[in-house]
Amino acid sequence: VDISTEDCQSCLNNSAVEIIRRCPNRKDAALRYDFCILRYSNTRFFSQVDSNPWWRPNSAVVSGADANRYNRQLGILLNNLANTATSVVTKFDAGSTDYSNFNHIYGLVMCTRDLSATQCFPCLQRMIGFIPTCCNNSVGAQIGSTTCNIRYEIYPFFQISSSSPPPPPPVQGTGNGKSVNVVAIVVPVTVAVILVAICAYFITRRIKKNRRKRKAELIYENDIRSEDSLQFGLNMIRTATNDFSDDNKLGEGGFGAVYKGELLDGKEKK
């Protein structure tokens, strides 16, 4: 039932005061209103089924022509609700069905949450099966115990919050065909990828340029070193060739006589 926390708390507070006023000095008592039930006892009663019904029928009855269909549709509705309530954590379900073209039956069933599924369903069946005895052809009634109860009317008396999960936010809209959420996520990711690609391009280009420059410098440096290695002083050449001795003469070249010489480190040069 769609009831606010404030209404539930108010119902329980009023019940706590009223149960003491109505049942003074009692060791066991239970008080039920439309929005809440309050019970206390000097013995443990959790997870124990109470199959002793109380009932409160509506004085109005269904006309004879509609009675058979009404009772049949009522039984189907309450049994379906009982099956659903047994299988959910809340131990509660509510719904409606029609019994004529312009008339509906609204039903509600529930168990206290301390009952197991195997305890809740028989308790509800016990209350439903009691209808012909207490409330035959009645247009509405409440039948229950301290652990389960049913109610049915020919008018809406409850509000149901949707038990299904809310739909996910839309991923597509009108216009451009994409929602704001999708754009907000895709645009930053796309920009980041582009920036990374640009940075990688310039870094790679700079590395290649530095490599080419360094290679040219090394070649130029090697050339200089080679040329330097061929430059010797005249005194060093005289000493190495034994003052241009004929013994060290190798022959004639395009620029004159060619000599071999021995440097101070023992290496021969031509």
VENPE-V31445 format. One line per field, one symbol per residue. burial: I if it has 16 or more other ideal C-beta (glycine too) atoms within 10 Angstrom, else O. A space follows every 50 residues. Layout:
burial->???
//
This chain:
burial->IOOOOOOOOOIOOOIOOOIOOOOOOOOOOIIIOOOIIIIOOOOOIOOOII OOIOIOIOOOOIOOOOOOOIIOIIOOIIIOIIOOIIOOOOIIIIIIOOIO OOOOIIIIIIIIOOIOOOIIIOIIIIIIOIIOOOIOIIIIIIIIIIIIII IIIIOOOIOOOOOOOOOOOOOOOOOOOOIOOOOOOOOOOOOOOOOOOOOO OOOOOOOOOOOOOOOOOOOOOOOOOOOOOOOOOOOOOOOIIOOOOOOIOO OOOOOOOOIOIOOOOOOOOO
//
